[in-house]
Amino acid sequence: MTECNQETFAFTAHFSRRVEAGFTAGQVSSDGGALLLRETERKINLLGRLAGCFRDGRDQQLVEHKLSEMLAQRIFGLAAKLHNFQGVDLEVHRRLANLGEKTFTYQSGTETHETKFNYTLDESATQLVNIFEGLARQSTDLSDLVRTMRYDRLGVNDVLQTISADYDHKLLPEPERLLPALDQIGADEKFIDIARQKARALATRIRSVH
């Protein structure tokens, strides 16, 4: 878990309104951070890049909305259900371990709306948490795989073992993104046989479902 020492983060303003997130509980995460997702999307075109990972088998002559638009509607629709954290109590109100208090502040002039939570059962927030966690895990898995392919070929098998476990536990939202790397490993004799076999087997499983 990344240690975060900065107490507040400023985001792109919503028209004339100031938008700010604060994290004041030591080690925290950005789980449920719809504002973080919006800011990331504006900086690196996250939704467009993510949408490119989908295979759309529909007749494009009958499709009125592009896939990226549909994905954006889903993600930002979840954020909208939280009303920019105005008057929304996300806390589960049970005695739980301290998972890192999250503080969201929405300020306009002298008017301020703030909500804090340690853990939430809110469906929209939970779905956003799952999106963030899945994308983060998948990004880490792919990054580790590419790194070992380049600099530590003997370590590829260990990374594949981790990826297979994540796939088995349905933790990867778009596992087909791994297919190019898996196919490369499976076809390259420079990698050890057990890694090549594992890569081919995982690629077959992914293709059979996706």
Number of C-alpha atoms within 10 A of each C-alpha: 6 7 9 13 12 10 12 14 12 12 14 13 13 11 8 9 13 16 20 18 20 17 21 16 17 13 15 19 17 17 18 23 19 24 20 16 20 19 16 13 15 12 9 10 12 16 20 15 12 14 17 13 13 14 10 11 6 8 7 10 6 7 9 7 9 11 17 16 12 12 15 17 13 12 18 15 13 18 22 14 13 18 10 18 20 15 11 15 15 19 16 13 12 9 6 9 8 11 13 18 18 23 21 21 18 19 17 14 8 5 8 12 14 18 17 18 16 19 21 18 12 15 13 19 20 16 16 20 18 16 19 20 18 18 17 12 17 22 15 13 19 19 12 16 25 18 15 17 20 9 10 12 17 14 17 24 22 13 20 21 15 13 25 17 12 17 18 10 9 12 18 23 16 17 20 17 18 22 17 11 15 25 16 15 24 23 13 11 10 12 20 16 14 12 22 23 17 18 27 19 14 23 20 15 12 17 11 8 7 11
